[in-house]
Amino acid sequence: MRAEDDLGPGVPPCLESYREPLDGKVYRMYHGTSRAAAEKIKRQGFNPSSKGMLGRGVYLSRDLQKASRYPLRLPENQRVIVRVKVNVGRVKKIDRQGHPMQETWHDHGYDTAWCPPDCGMVSSGLQEDCVWDPRRITVIDVIELAPSLESDQQPVKDNIYVMYHGTSREAAENIKRVGFNPSTQGKLGRGVYLSRDLQKASRYPPDLPVNKRVVLKVKVNFGKVIKIDFKGHSMQKIWHYYGYDTAWCPPKCGMVQRGLEEDCVWDPSRITVIGEIFPSKKW
């Protein structure tokens, strides 16, 4: 897993989910699948689905979080995400159930069908793209998914987990370029503050409107972990000086408002950005 900005020169952009693709442009997208299927895709290319809400085609998303849920029948530790670049050709927006071209858009000269977010086409409210010709799709790489923890599970030493960090869109771009800058103050002292709770992360920064926020999805090598489970803990702000790499506040311990969990990572080099999620007012 690498930060998006580490893919090298010439890698196409990944549009924000609500922006309509422009005809003839090349964009970055994602496809969730099994490890075995990903290897076959790398060797032979994509095999279009014969059925789906948009008819025949290869189903993709610009939303890394959405792609990571597929295939739904597989446990998380057996899924991967194929990161691709797509020449979308001529694009048709399909923005409601029963659209007259919902399954016949290609017969009218379109190369890609796009469902915008919150249009009623996708149960999660997220966007989706369907590409008719697999030759328009080029595999960039395969992203291995790190496991995520339940909020009350204590992290295991040296394991890698998925977490979230809410910030402004401007700050997110800077983080992708140069990495995280640890906070110098906070309930756990110096460090990068993260959460396993996407909803919690989406509320930050609280002084910004939702359309100016972004949640960075990251993977974290936790190193040695200490649990800080009450205010006034003897190591609340000095845990790193005793050899710990991460401090963890479990939920409902009185350390965090609303009773949610929180993690503080001392060394930013333990954190790798793997995606962006744009909060919705409906969250």
C-alpha positions in Angstrom: 0.0 0.0 0.0 1.4 3.4 -1.0 0.2 6.9 -0.8 -1.5 8.0 -4.0 1.2 10.7 -4.6 3.9 8.0 -4.5 2.6 6.4 -7.7 5.0 8.4 -9.9 4.6 10.9 -12.7 1.9 10.5 -15.2 -0.6 8.7 -13.0 -4.1 10.1 -13.7 -6.2 11.9 -11.1 -9.0 10.3 -9.0 -12.1 12.5 -9.3 -14.1 13.4 -6.3 -17.2 11.2 -6.3 -19.7 14.0 -7.1 -17.8 15.3 -10.1 -18.9 14.1 -13.5 -16.2 12.5 -15.7 -15.3 14.4 -18.8 -15.4 12.7 -22.2 -12.0 11.3 -23.3 -10.2 11.8 -20.0 -8.2 9.3 -18.1 -9.0 8.8 -14.4 -7.9 6.6 -11.6 -10.4 4.1 -10.2 -10.7 1.0 -8.0 -12.1 -2.6 -8.3 -12.5 -4.8 -5.3 -11.9 -8.5 -5.8 -10.3 -11.7 -4.5 -6.5 -12.2 -4.6 -6.9 -15.1 -7.1 -9.1 -12.9 -9.4 -6.7 -10.0 -9.1 -3.8 -12.2 -10.4 -5.9 -13.3 -13.3 -6.9 -9.7 -14.1 -3.2 -8.7 -14.1 -2.5 -11.6 -16.6 -5.5 -11.5 -18.9 -7.3 -8.2 -18.2 -10.9 -7.7 -16.9 -13.8 -9.9 -17.8 -16.9 -7.8 -18.1 -19.9 -8.7 -15.9 -22.8 -9.9 -18.0 -25.4 -8.5 -15.5 -25.6 -5.6 -13.2 -27.7 -2.5 -12.6 -26.0 -0.9 -15.6 -26.0 -4.0 -17.7 -22.8 -5.5 -19.2 -19.4 -4.0 -18.4 -16.6 -3.7 -15.8 -17.8 -2.2 -12.6 -15.4 0.3 -10.9 -15.5 3.0 -8.3 -13.5 6.1 -7.5 -14.3 5.4 -3.9 -11.5 3.3 -2.3 -13.6 2.7 0.8 -16.5 1.3 -1.4 -14.1 -0.9 -3.4 -12.6 -2.4 -0.2 -16.0 -3.9 0.7 -16.0 -6.2 -2.4 -16.5 -9.1 -3.0 -19.2 -9.0 -0.2 -19.1 -12.7 0.3 -15.4 -12.7 1.2 -13.8 -11.9 4.6 -11.7 -8.7 4.6 -8.4 -10.7 4.8 -9.1 -12.4 1.5 -9.9 -9.2 -0.5 -7.7 -6.9 -2.5 -8.2 -3.7 -4.5 -7.1 -3.5 -8.1 -6.1 0.1 -8.8 -6.5 1.1 -12.4 -6.5 4.0 -14.9 -9.4 4.3 -17.2 -9.9 6.1 -20.5 -13.6 6.8 -20.0 -14.3 7.7 -23.6 -17.9 9.0 -24.0 -19.7 9.1 -20.7 -23.4 8.8 -19.9 -24.8 9.8 -16.5 -27.4 7.4 -15.2 -28.9 9.1 -12.2 -32.2 7.3 -11.5 -33.7 3.9 -11.4 -35.6 3.2 -14.6 -33.5 5.6 -16.7 -34.3 4.9 -20.4 -30.6 4.1 -21.1 -29.9 2.3 -17.8 -28.7 -0.9 -19.5 -28.5 0.2 -23.2 -26.2 3.2 -22.9 -23.5 1.5 -25.0 -26.0 0.9 -27.9 -26.3 4.7 -28.1 -22.5 5.2 -28.5 -21.4 5.6 -24.9 -18.3 4.0 -23.5 -18.8 4.5 -19.8 -21.9 4.8 -17.6 -21.6 6.9 -14.4 -24.0 6.8 -11.4 -23.4 9.9 -9.2 -23.6 9.6 -5.4 -27.0 9.8 -3.6 -29.0 9.3 -6.8 -30.8 6.1 -5.7 -29.0 3.7 -8.0 -26.6 2.3 -5.4 -27.8 1.2 -1.9 -24.8 2.7 -0.1 -25.4 6.1 -1.8 -21.9 6.0 -3.3 -20.9 6.5 -6.9 -20.2 3.8 -9.5 -18.8 3.5 -13.0 -19.4 0.8 -15.6 -16.9 0.6 -18.5 -18.0 -1.4 -21.6 -14.6 -2.2 -23.1 -12.0 -3.7 -20.8 -9.3 -2.5 -23.1 -10.0 1.0 -21.8 -8.7 -0.2 -18.4 -5.0 -0.5 -17.4 -4.0 -2.0 -14.1 -1.7 0.2 -12.0 -1.2 -2.1 -9.0 -2.9 -4.2 -6.4 -3.6 -2.9 -2.9 -3.4 -5.3 0.0 -6.0 -4.5 2.6 -4.9 -4.1 6.2 -7.4 -5.4 8.8 -9.5 -3.0 10.8 -10.2 -3.4 14.5 -13.4 -3.1 16.4 -13.4 -0.1 18.7 -13.0 -2.1 21.8 -10.3 -4.4 20.5 -6.8 -3.7 21.8 -4.2 -3.4 19.1 -1.6 -6.2 18.9 2.1 -5.2 19.1 3.7 -4.7 15.6 0.4 -5.4 13.7 -0.8 -3.2 10.9 -4.3 -1.8 11.0 -6.5 0.5 9.0 -7.4 3.8 10.6 -8.8 7.3 9.8 -7.8 10.9 10.2 -10.1 13.8 9.6 -8.7 17.0 8.3 -9.2 19.9 5.8 -8.8 19.2 2.1 -5.9 21.6 1.9 -4.1 19.9 4.8 -4.8 16.4 3.2 -2.9 17.4 0.1 0.1 18.5 2.2 0.0 15.3 4.2 0.0 13.3 1.0 3.1 15.2 -0.2 5.2 15.4 2.9 3.6 13.1 5.5 1.9 13.8 8.9 3.1 16.6 11.2 2.6 15.4 14.8 0.4 17.5 17.1 2.4 19.0 19.9 -0.5 19.1 22.3 -3.4 16.8 23.0 -4.8 14.5 25.7 -2.1 12.0 24.9 0.7 14.4 24.3 2.7 14.6 21.1 1.8 12.4 18.2 -0.6 11.9 15.2 -4.1 11.4 16.4 -6.2 8.8 14.6 -9.4 6.8 15.0 -10.8 3.5 13.9 -14.2 5.1 13.7 -14.9 6.7 10.3 -17.9 8.6 11.6 -15.8 10.2 14.3 -13.0 11.1 11.9 -15.5 12.7 9.5 -16.4 15.3 12.1 -13.0 16.9 12.1 -11.9 19.6 11.9 -15.2 20.6 13.7 -14.9 24.3 12.8 -15.0 23.5 9.0 -18.2 22.8 7.0 -18.5 19.2 5.8 -17.8 20.1 2.1 -14.3 21.3 3.1 -13.3 18.2 5.1 -11.7 15.0 4.0 -11.0 11.7 5.8 -7.6 10.1 5.1 -7.7 6.4 5.3 -4.3 5.1 6.5 -2.6 1.9 7.5 -0.6 2.0 10.7 2.2 -0.2 12.0 1.3 0.1 15.7 4.6 -1.1 17.2 4.5 -1.3 21.0 1.1 -0.3 22.4 0.0 1.1 25.7 -3.6 1.4 26.9 -4.4 4.8 28.5 -7.8 4.1 30.0 -8.4 6.9 32.5 -7.6 10.6 33.0 -4.5 11.2 35.1 -2.9 7.9 34.0 0.8 8.0 35.1 1.9 7.7 31.4 -0.8 9.8 29.8 1.6 12.1 28.0 5.0 10.4 28.5 4.3 6.9 27.2 6.8 7.3 24.3 9.7 7.8 26.8 8.9 4.4 28.2 9.4 2.6 24.8 5.8 2.7 23.5 5.1 3.6 19.9 1.3 4.0 20.1 -1.1 5.0 22.9 -4.7 3.7 22.8 -7.7 5.1 24.6 -10.5 2.4 24.6 -14.1 3.5 24.2 -16.2 4.7 27.2 -13.1 5.2 29.4 -13.7 8.9 30.0 -10.8 10.1 27.9 -12.7 11.0 24.7 -16.0 12.9 24.3 -18.9 10.7 23.2 -17.2 7.7 24.6 -15.3 6.9 21.4 -11.8 5.4 21.1 -8.7 7.2 20.0 -5.1 6.3 19.1 -2.0 8.5 19.1 1.0 7.4 17.0 4.4 9.0 17.9 6.3 8.4 14.7 4.6 9.6 11.5 6.7 7.2 9.4 4.6 4.4 10.8 1.6 5.8 8.9 0.9 5.4 5.2 -2.0 7.1 3.4 -4.0 4.6 1.3 -7.1 6.6 0.3 -9.4 9.6 0.7 -13.0 9.6 1.8 -15.2 12.7 1.4 -17.7 13.1 4.2 -21.4 13.5 3.4 -23.9 15.7 5.3 -26.0 12.5 5.6 -23.4 10.8 7.8 
